[in-house]
Amino acid sequence: MRTFDPDDDDVAEPLDAPDTAPRPAGPAVARAVAAARRRLDAARAHLPHREDRPEQDALVEVVAAAIAAQRSAVIEAGTGVGKSLAYLAAAADAGRRAVVVTATKNLQDQLADRDAPLVAATAPAWTTAVLKGRANYVCRVRLRADVADQLPLDAGEDLPRSASAQVRRIQTWLRSSPTGDLDELAFELDGRVRRAITVTPAECLGRTTCPEGSTCYAELARDRAGAADLVIVNAHLYLAHLAVGAGILPDHDLVIIDEAHEFPEIAAELLGASVSPGRLRAVAAAARAVLGAVEAVDAVAGVAERLQDALRTRLTVARRNDLDEGLTQLLAAAREAATLLAGALRESPQAGERANARFRRAAGPLAQLLVDMRRLVAPGDGDVAYLTERERDITVDLAVVDPGPLLADTLWPGVTGVLVSATIPDGLPRAVGLPGCDVVRIASPFDYRHNALLYVPPDLPARTHPRAEEAIIDELVTLITAAGGRTLALFTNRAVMARVAAAVAERIETPVLVQGRLSRDRLIRRFRDEPATSLFAVTSFWQGVDVPGRSLHLVTIDRLPFGVPTDPLVAARRQRAQHPFVEVDLPRATMLLAQGVGRLIRSTTDRGVVAVLDTRLADAPYRTHFFRRLPPMRRTRDRDQVVSFLTTLDSDPDE
């Protein structure tokens, strides 16, 4: 363990060792596997460039066998395996209604627009549908022509003129849109407009009582989902379905969770609760439209302002993100004021369609707020409460430290689960409530040993050293210049990213893009279309970025992505762990590093370098935990070798 040579590694065993023992397959399982293989072959015949993929064949067999045997499975399918086409082919012949869960709406749309149609073309009787949360669909009641210019915002003010113009554009768009799905708009929608023309489940009047119930876009989407054999949703909607007692999605007994490495964290958040001053103000504004300026409304608005001041002081002055006694008392006061407001609403007389709609928009969110406040005021042993700054608001969030037992009780008794990802962290089966399920790992078909280098500089100072940031800047200038741009520079801290990006941009001749200056989609599009460009980014760009070809030859990572000590959810998990570093910190960091490294090689012809600017990856005794989750790349600490390789790639016309 003294060198950076892959042949010298003493690789540690994973916490969840793959189950490699073959299981006996009966005739029914064998038939299901054969049918899934035929379906996959038929779907691949529709691809523009047909190619054999043994790894994809192996994946479809594992998924089909798990479905047929009704035995949940966790599968790591490396980049390039083609996991979505494989699991869709297996689901198409399962004879069971399935739900596919994605971590992002981008993947949800990709499945609906590209992969599912390929499989459906081979199985005309097999139908698919996409279902999103209500906030993704226009509410016809809130968008009626006679109120378009007076739609209220959360805080009660009218829409500004520019936002009103967007509302009118949406009205024109709806004349030709059969879905009312706001993600299909050709322009970027103002967040205030989205809130003004949509409703939450709590605000919805309900299909039977709403005057637009028969033509409601959200209800029509639910109808399509109810008639489909496969429904594609994102993880937030699926967990909301679990949280309300399985009342959102149609009945199903098979769930396929893609990007499964993110599911436990999303579950921890979505199965928790959240309260903010902005949410209190929104409830007060909606109630004022029903009750007028009464004492109960003013009480909620007043406690919202006091809570905002206290949260701001706690987070920015005391620099603490936990709750103290004063905040706990304020939350209790807010709950009491909200309870009195709910009583005032119940006693208010309502007459007419508009009055009833205003009442529902006030009473529904208020009832949901009271549910969340009860959890925050009296959290359970498995909950942790903390403060989070979001845009202009500070929220008090409550998360479930370990969602595994809750998922084991609410989800898995009724469904078979197939969980897939390019990176499965140690401990994932236990984290999702499936500690005894099969774990299968299928390697990527890409030739990492010949096409990629993993580089750790030999002489970087420790990150605590005063010259650490300057040394990273020097290293990036050297590497990016050799690559001719074509660099995705990933960081763990936004402030560090901004400083380094500014310094590097002054010293190189190729363009630099920085996260935050354009939308995510526009940044990725420019990075893909302008090959000499470098993109500096944090967090969300560590995964989900797919840029094959000449636009990306170099991925740099500024440090190993260990969680920050002040993260309350991570801290709570450490307290509950027997070996905190091995059980909590390492699995999370290895998963994130593998996701970042995975941005480099996206096709069989891609070549390039991953530079991790943190010497711990080469020197620390725990480095083999990382290597076990990284592709089998050649490793080097020779800067001249890396510069020569990148220069060759930049000058190669075939790249």
C-alpha positions in Angstrom: 0.0 0.0 0.0 3.0 2.3 -0.4 2.6 2.9 -4.1 0.0 4.2 -6.6 0.3 1.0 -8.6 -3.0 -1.0 -9.1 -1.1 -4.3 -8.8 0.0 -3.4 -5.3 -3.4 -2.8 -3.8 -4.7 -4.7 -0.8 -8.3 -4.3 -1.7 -10.7 -4.4 1.3 -13.9 -6.5 1.2 -17.1 -4.4 0.7 -19.5 -4.1 3.6 -22.2 -5.7 1.5 -20.3 -8.5 -0.4 -21.9 -9.4 -3.7 -24.0 -12.5 -3.6 -22.3 -14.5 -6.3 -23.8 -17.9 -5.5 -26.1 -19.1 -8.3 -29.7 -19.5 -7.4 -31.7 -22.4 -8.8 -34.0 -21.2 -11.6 -37.2 -23.0 -12.2 -38.9 -23.3 -15.6 -41.0 -20.1 -15.0 -37.8 -18.1 -14.3 -36.0 -19.6 -17.3 -39.0 -18.7 -19.6 -39.0 -15.2 -18.3 -35.3 -14.7 -18.9 -35.6 -16.1 -22.4 -38.5 -13.7 -23.2 -36.7 -10.7 -21.8 -33.6 -11.6 -23.9 -35.8 -11.7 -27.1 -37.5 -8.4 -26.2 -34.1 -6.7 -25.7 -32.8 -8.0 -29.0 -35.9 -6.7 -30.7 -35.6 -3.3 -29.1 -31.9 -3.1 -30.0 -32.8 -3.7 -33.6 -34.4 -0.3 -33.7 -31.2 1.5 -32.6 -29.4 3.4 -35.4 -26.2 1.5 -34.7 -26.8 -2.0 -33.6 -24.1 -3.6 -31.4 -23.9 -6.6 -29.2 -23.6 -5.9 -25.5 -22.8 -8.9 -23.4 -23.1 -6.8 -20.2 -26.5 -5.6 -21.2 -27.6 -9.2 -21.9 -26.4 -10.2 -18.4 -28.3 -7.3 -16.9 -31.6 -8.2 -18.6 -31.2 -11.8 -17.3 -30.7 -10.7 -13.7 -33.6 -8.3 -13.8 -36.0 -10.8 -15.5 -35.0 -13.5 -13.0 -35.6 -11.2 -10.0 -39.0 -10.2 -11.3 -40.1 -13.7 -12.1 -38.9 -15.1 -8.8 -40.4 -12.0 -7.0 -37.0 -11.6 -5.3 -35.8 -8.0 -4.9 -32.3 -7.3 -6.2 -29.7 -4.4 -6.1 -27.6 -4.2 -9.2 -24.6 -2.1 -10.0 -24.4 -1.7 -13.8 -21.4 0.2 -14.9 -21.4 3.1 -17.3 -22.2 2.0 -20.9 -24.1 -1.2 -19.9 -27.3 0.3 -21.1 -29.3 -0.4 -18.0 -32.6 1.4 -18.9 -33.2 -0.5 -22.1 -32.4 -3.8 -20.2 -34.8 -3.3 -17.3 -37.6 -1.9 -19.6 -37.3 -5.0 -21.8 -37.6 -7.2 -18.7 -40.6 -5.3 -17.4 -42.4 -5.4 -20.8 -42.8 -9.2 -20.5 -43.3 -9.4 -16.8 -47.1 -9.4 -17.0 -47.2 -7.1 -14.0 -47.8 -3.4 -13.6 -44.5 -1.7 -12.9 -43.4 1.7 -11.8 -40.0 3.1 -12.8 -38.6 5.6 -10.3 -35.9 8.1 -11.3 -33.9 10.5 -9.2 -34.3 13.3 -11.7 -36.9 14.6 -14.1 -34.2 14.6 -16.8 -33.9 10.8 -16.7 -37.7 10.6 -16.4 -38.1 12.4 -19.7 -35.2 10.4 -21.3 -37.0 7.2 -20.5 -40.3 8.4 -21.8 -39.0 10.0 -25.0 -36.2 7.5 -26.0 -36.0 4.2 -24.2 -39.6 3.2 -23.5 -40.7 3.9 -27.1 -37.9 1.5 -28.3 -39.3 -1.3 -26.2 -43.0 -0.4 -26.9 -42.3 -0.6 -30.6 -41.7 -4.3 -30.1 -44.7 -4.8 -27.8 -47.8 -2.9 -29.2 -50.0 -4.1 -26.3 -47.6 -2.8 -23.7 -48.3 0.8 -22.7 -46.3 3.4 -20.8 -47.1 6.8 -19.2 -45.3 9.5 -17.3 -46.7 11.0 -14.1 -45.4 14.0 -12.3 -46.5 15.9 -9.2 -49.4 18.4 -9.5 -47.0 21.4 -9.4 -45.8 20.3 -12.9 -49.3 20.8 -14.5 -51.2 24.0 -15.1 -54.3 24.3 -12.9 -57.2 25.5 -15.2 -59.0 27.1 -12.3 -56.0 29.3 -11.4 -55.4 30.2 -15.1 -58.9 31.3 -16.1 -58.7 34.2 -18.5 -60.5 36.7 -16.3 -58.0 36.4 -13.4 -54.8 36.0 -15.4 -53.5 39.4 -14.3 -54.6 39.2 -10.7 -53.1 35.8 -9.7 -51.7 36.1 -6.2 -48.2 35.2 -5.2 -47.4 33.2 -2.0 -47.0 36.4 0.0 -50.2 37.9 -1.3 -48.9 40.5 -3.9 -49.9 40.7 -7.5 -47.8 39.3 -10.3 -45.4 41.9 -11.9 -46.0 42.8 -15.5 -43.3 40.5 -16.9 -44.8 37.6 -15.1 -48.2 38.4 -16.3 -46.9 38.3 -19.9 -45.6 34.8 -19.2 -49.1 33.8 -18.0 -50.6 35.0 -21.3 -47.9 33.0 -23.3 -48.9 30.0 -21.3 -52.6 30.5 -22.2 -51.7 30.6 -25.8 -49.5 27.5 -25.5 -52.3 25.5 -23.8 -54.5 25.8 -26.9 -52.2 23.2 -28.5 -50.9 21.3 -25.5 -52.7 18.1 -24.6 -50.8 17.6 -21.3 -50.4 21.0 -19.6 -47.0 19.8 -18.5 -44.9 23.0 -17.7 -41.7 21.1 -18.5 -42.7 21.2 -22.2 -42.6 25.0 -22.3 -40.1 26.5 -24.8 -39.0 29.2 -22.3 -37.7 29.3 -18.8 -40.7 29.8 -16.4 -40.5 32.3 -13.6 -40.8 30.5 -10.3 -43.4 32.9 -9.1 -45.6 32.2 -12.2 -45.3 28.4 -11.6 -46.5 28.9 -8.0 -49.3 31.1 -9.2 -50.8 28.8 -11.9 -50.4 25.5 -10.2 -51.7 23.9 -7.0 -50.3 21.5 -4.4 -52.3 18.4 -3.5 -53.4 20.2 -0.4 -54.8 23.1 -2.4 -56.5 21.1 -5.0 -60.3 21.2 -5.0 -60.6 17.6 -6.0 -61.9 16.1 -9.2 -65.5 15.7 -8.1 -65.9 19.3 -6.7 -63.6 21.3 -9.1 -65.4 23.0 -11.9 -62.5 21.9 -14.2 -62.3 18.4 -12.8 -63.2 16.7 -16.0 -60.5 18.5 -18.0 -57.8 18.8 -15.3 -54.4 18.1 -16.7 -53.1 16.5 -13.5 -56.2 14.2 -13.3 -55.9 13.3 -17.0 -52.3 12.4 -16.4 -53.4 10.1 -13.5 -55.9 8.5 -15.8 -53.2 7.7 -18.3 -51.0 6.3 -15.5 -53.9 4.2 -14.2 -54.4 2.6 -17.7 -50.7 2.0 -18.4 -48.6 -1.1 -17.9 -45.6 0.9 -16.8 -45.6 4.3 -15.1 -42.5 6.5 -15.0 -42.2 8.8 -12.0 -39.5 10.6 -10.1 -38.4 9.7 -6.6 -40.1 12.7 -4.9 -43.5 11.7 -6.3 -43.0 8.0 -5.4 -42.0 8.9 -1.8 -44.9 11.3 -1.5 -47.1 8.3 -2.6 -45.7 6.3 0.3 -46.0 9.2 2.7 -49.8 9.6 2.2 -50.5 5.8 2.4 -50.2 4.8 -1.3 -52.9 7.2 -2.6 -51.2 8.9 -5.6 -50.0 6.1 -8.0 -52.0 3.2 -9.4 -51.7 -0.2 -7.7 -48.5 -2.0 -8.7 -46.4 -4.9 -7.5 -43.1 -4.1 -9.2 -40.9 -1.0 -8.7 -37.7 -0.4 -10.6 -35.5 2.3 -8.9 -32.9 3.9 -11.2 -30.1 6.0 -9.9 -30.7 4.0 -6.7 -27.7 5.4 -4.9 -29.7 8.6 -4.4 -32.9 7.0 -3.1 -31.9 6.8 0.6 -31.1 10.5 0.8 -34.2 11.5 -1.0 -36.2 9.2 1.3 -34.6 10.7 4.4 -35.8 14.2 3.3 -39.2 13.4 1.8 -40.3 11.1 4.7 -39.6 14.0 7.0 -41.1 17.5 7.4 -40.2 21.1 6.7 -41.5 24.5 8.0 -40.4 28.0 7.0 -41.4 31.6 7.6 -42.3 31.8 3.9 -44.7 28.8 4.3 -46.3 30.5 7.3 -46.7 33.8 5.4 -48.2 31.9 2.4 -50.8 30.3 4.7 -51.6 33.6 6.3 -52.1 35.3 2.9 -54.4 32.5 1.6 -56.4 32.7 4.8 -56.7 36.5 4.6 -58.4 36.1 1.2 -61.1 34.1 3.0 -61.3 35.8 6.4 -60.0 39.3 5.8 -57.7 41.1 8.3 -58.7 39.2 11.4 -56.6 38.5 14.5 -55.9 34.9 13.7 -54.4 35.8 10.4 -52.3 38.5 11.9 -51.0 36.2 14.6 -49.6 33.7 12.0 -48.1 36.5 9.9 -46.5 38.0 13.1 -45.0 34.7 14.3 -43.6 34.1 10.8 -41.6 37.4 11.0 -40.3 36.6 14.5 -39.3 33.1 13.3 -37.5 34.5 10.3 -35.5 36.9 12.5 -34.6 34.1 15.0 -33.6 31.7 12.2 -31.4 34.3 10.5 -29.7 35.1 13.8 -29.1 31.5 14.5 -27.7 30.7 11.1 -25.7 33.8 10.3 -24.7 35.2 13.7 -24.4 32.2 15.9 -23.4 30.1 12.9 -25.4 27.1 14.1 -27.8 25.0 12.1 -29.4 23.1 15.0 -32.4 24.2 17.0 -32.0 25.9 20.4 -34.7 26.3 23.1 -35.7 29.7 21.7 -36.4 28.3 18.2 -38.3 25.4 19.7 -40.5 27.7 21.7 -41.1 29.9 18.5 -42.2 26.8 16.6 -44.6 25.8 19.3 -46.0 29.3 19.2 -46.3 29.1 15.4 -48.1 25.8 15.8 -50.6 27.3 18.3 -51.3 30.3 16.0 -51.8 28.0 13.0 -54.2 25.8 15.1 -56.3 28.9 16.0 -56.3 30.0 12.3 -57.5 26.5 11.3 -60.4 26.9 13.7 -61.3 30.3 12.3 -61.4 28.9 8.8 -63.6 26.0 9.8 -66.1 28.4 11.3 -66.2 30.8 8.3 -69.3 30.5 6.0 -68.6 29.7 2.3 -70.9 30.3 -0.6 -70.2 30.0 -4.3 -67.6 28.5 -6.5 -64.9 31.1 -6.0 -65.3 31.3 -2.3 -65.1 27.6 -2.0 -61.9 27.6 -4.1 -60.3 30.3 -1.9 -61.3 28.3 1.2 -59.7 25.1 -0.2 -56.5 26.9 -1.1 -56.2 28.2 2.4 -57.4 25.2 4.5 -55.5 22.4 2.6 -52.0 23.8 3.0 -52.8 24.9 6.6 -53.7 21.3 7.5 -50.5 20.0 5.9 -48.5 22.6 7.7 -50.0 21.5 11.1 -49.0 17.9 10.3 -45.4 19.0 9.7 -45.3 21.2 12.7 -46.4 18.4 15.0 -43.4 16.4 13.9 -41.0 19.3 14.3 -42.2 20.2 17.8 -42.0 16.6 19.0 -39.5 14.7 16.8 -39.0 11.0 17.1 -35.9 9.2 18.2 -35.0 8.5 14.5 -35.5 12.1 13.4 -33.0 15.0 13.2 -34.0 18.7 12.9 -31.8 21.4 11.3 -31.8 24.7 9.5 -31.3 25.0 5.7 -31.0 28.3 3.7 -33.0 28.1 0.5 -33.1 31.1 -1.8 -34.5 33.9 0.3 -35.9 31.7 3.0 -34.5 29.6 5.9 -36.4 26.4 6.6 -36.5 24.2 9.6 -36.1 20.7 8.2 -36.7 17.3 9.9 -35.2 14.3 8.2 -35.3 10.6 9.0 -31.8 9.5 10.0 -32.3 5.9 8.8 -35.1 5.5 6.3 -34.4 1.8 5.9 -36.8 0.4 8.6 -39.6 2.8 7.4 -39.2 1.6 3.8 -39.0 -2.0 5.0 -42.4 -1.6 6.7 -44.2 0.6 4.1 -42.8 -0.3 0.7 -41.3 -3.8 0.3 -44.0 -6.0 1.8 -46.2 -5.3 -1.3 -43.8 -5.0 -4.2 -40.7 -6.6 -5.8 -37.9 -4.1 -6.0 -35.2 -3.9 -8.7 -32.7 -1.1 -7.7 -30.0 -0.2 -10.3 -27.3 2.4 -10.6 -23.8 2.8 -12.1 -22.5 3.1 -8.5 -23.9 1.2 -5.6 -22.3 2.4 -2.3 -21.6 0.0 0.5 -24.6 -0.4 2.8 -27.2 0.6 0.2 -29.4 -2.6 0.7 -29.6 -1.9 4.4 -30.2 1.8 3.8 -33.3 1.1 1.6 -34.7 -1.6 3.9 -33.5 -4.6 2.0 -30.6 -5.9 4.0 -30.9 -9.5 2.8 -31.5 -9.0 -0.9 -29.2 -10.1 -3.8 -26.4 -7.7 -4.8 -25.0 -8.1 -8.3 -22.3 -6.1 -10.0 -21.9 -5.9 -13.8 -18.8 -4.2 -15.0 -18.7 -1.4 -17.6 -17.9 -2.6 -21.2 -15.6 0.4 -21.7 -11.8 -0.2 -21.9 -10.7 2.1 -19.1 -7.2 0.5 -18.8 -6.3 1.7 -22.3 -8.5 4.8 -22.6 -8.2 6.5 -19.2 -5.5 7.7 -16.7 -6.1 8.4 -13.0 -3.7 11.0 -11.9 -2.8 12.3 -8.4 -0.2 15.1 -8.4 3.0 14.1 -6.5 3.7 17.4 -4.7 0.4 19.1 -3.7 0.4 20.6 -0.2 -2.4 19.5 2.3 -5.6 21.5 1.9 -5.0 23.2 5.2 -1.7 24.6 3.9 -1.7 28.4 3.0 -0.5 27.6 -0.5 -3.0 24.8 -1.2 -5.4 26.8 -3.3 -2.5 28.4 -5.3 -1.1 25.0 -6.0 -4.4 23.7 -7.3 -4.7 26.8 -9.6 -1.2 26.1 -11.0 -2.0 22.4 -11.6 -5.3 23.2 -13.3 -3.6 25.8 -15.6 -1.0 23.2 -16.7 -3.6 20.4 -17.3 -6.3 22.5 -19.0 -3.7 24.1 -21.3 -2.5 20.6 -22.3 -6.0 19.4 -22.9 -6.9 22.5 -25.0 -9.8 23.2 -22.7 -12.2 20.3 -22.8 -12.3 20.1 -19.0 -15.0 19.5 -16.4 -13.5 20.9 -13.1 -15.5 19.6 -10.2 -15.4 21.1 -6.7 -16.8 20.3 -3.3 -17.2 24.0 -2.3 -18.9 26.8 -4.3 -16.7 29.6 -2.9 -13.5 27.7 -3.7 -14.8 27.0 -7.1 -15.5 30.6 -7.9 -12.1 31.8 -6.7 -10.2 29.1 -8.6 -12.2 29.5 -11.8 -11.5 33.3 -11.8 -7.8 32.8 -11.3 -7.5 30.0 -13.9 -9.5 32.0 -16.5 -7.0 34.8 -16.3 -4.1 32.4 -17.1 -5.5 30.2 -19.9 -6.5 31.1 -23.5 -9.6 28.9 -23.7 -13.1 29.9 -22.5 -14.3 29.1 -18.9 -17.9 28.5 -17.9 -18.9 28.7 -14.2 -21.9 27.1 -12.6 -24.5 29.7 -11.5 -24.0 32.1 -14.4 -26.3 30.2 -16.7 -28.9 27.5 -16.2 -27.7 23.9 -15.9 -29.1 22.9 -19.3 -27.5 25.9 -21.1 -24.1 25.3 -19.4 -24.1 21.7 -20.4 -25.2 22.5 -24.0 -22.5 25.1 -24.4 -19.9 22.8 -22.9 -20.9 20.0 -25.3 -21.1 22.3 -28.4 -17.9 24.3 -27.8 -15.1 21.7 -27.5 -12.4 24.1 -26.3 -14.4 25.2 -23.3 -13.9 24.3 -19.6 -16.8 24.1 -17.1 -16.3 24.7 -13.4 -19.0 23.3 -11.2 -20.1 21.8 -7.9 -22.5 19.2 -6.4 -25.2 18.6 -9.0 -22.6 18.3 -11.9 -20.9 15.4 -10.2 -23.6 13.2 -11.7 -26.0 13.2 -14.6 -23.6 15.0 -17.0 -23.2 13.1 -20.3 -20.7 14.7 -22.7 -19.1 12.1 -25.0 -16.6 12.9 -27.6 -14.1 15.7 -28.2 -15.6 18.1 -25.7 -14.4 16.3 -22.6 -10.8 15.0 -22.2 -10.2 15.9 -18.6 -12.1 15.7 -15.4 -10.6 17.3 -12.3 -11.8 16.9 -8.8 -10.4 19.3 -6.2 -10.7 17.0 -3.1 -12.1 13.7 -1.9 -15.8 14.5 -1.3 -16.1 13.7 2.4 -19.2 15.2 4.1 -18.7 18.5 6.0 -18.6 18.1 9.8 -21.6 20.5 10.2 -24.0 18.4 8.2 -26.6 17.5 10.8 -27.9 14.4 9.1 -24.4 12.9 8.6 -23.6 13.8 12.2 -26.7 12.0 13.4 -25.7 8.9 11.4 -22.2 9.0 12.8 -23.6 9.0 16.4 -25.6 5.9 15.6 -22.8 4.0 13.9 -20.4 1.5 15.5 -17.6 2.5 13.1 -18.6 6.0 11.9 -15.9 6.6 9.4 -16.2 3.2 7.7 -20.0 3.0 7.9 -21.0 6.6 7.1 -18.2 8.7 5.7 -16.4 6.3 3.4 -19.4 4.9 1.6 -20.8 8.4 0.8 -17.4 9.8 -0.3 -16.6 6.7 -2.5 -20.0 6.9 -4.2 -19.6 10.6 -4.9 -16.1 10.2 -6.2 -17.1 7.3 -8.5 -20.0 9.5 -9.8 -17.6 12.3 -10.6 -15.0 10.1 -12.2 -17.8 8.6 -14.3 -18.3 11.8 -16.2 -15.1 11.1 -18.3 -15.7 8.0 -20.3 -19.2 8.0 -21.9 -18.6 6.0 -25.0 -16.4 3.2 -26.3 -14.1 5.7 -28.1 -13.7 8.3 -25.3 -10.3 8.8 -23.9 -9.0 11.1 -21.2 -7.6 11.8 -17.7 -9.2 12.1 -14.3 -7.0 14.3 -12.0 -7.9 14.1 -8.3 -6.1 17.0 -6.7 -6.0 15.4 -3.2 -2.9 13.3 -2.3 -5.0 11.3 0.2 -6.2 9.2 -2.8 -2.6 8.0 -3.3 -1.3 8.0 0.3 -4.2 7.3 2.8 -4.6 3.8 4.2 -8.3 3.9 3.3 -7.6 4.5 -0.4 -8.5 1.0 -1.4 -12.1 1.7 -0.5 -12.1 4.3 -3.3 -10.2 2.1 -5.8 -12.7 -0.7 -5.3 -15.5 1.6 -6.6 -13.6 3.3 -9.4 -13.1 2.0 -12.9 -9.9 0.0 -13.5 -7.9 2.9 -14.9 -4.2 3.1 -15.2 -2.8 5.3 -12.4 0.1 7.7 -12.4 1.7 10.5 -10.4 3.9 11.6 -13.3 2.7 15.0 -14.5 4.8 14.9 -17.7 3.1 11.6 -18.7 -0.4 13.2 -18.2 0.5 16.4 -20.1 1.9 14.3 -23.0 -1.2 12.2 -23.1 -3.6 15.2 -23.0 -1.6 17.0 -25.7 -1.8 14.0 -27.9 -5.6 13.8 -27.5 -6.0 17.5 -28.2 -4.0 17.2 -31.5 -5.6 13.9 -32.6 -8.1 14.6 -35.4 -9.8 11.3 -34.9 -10.7 12.2 -31.3 
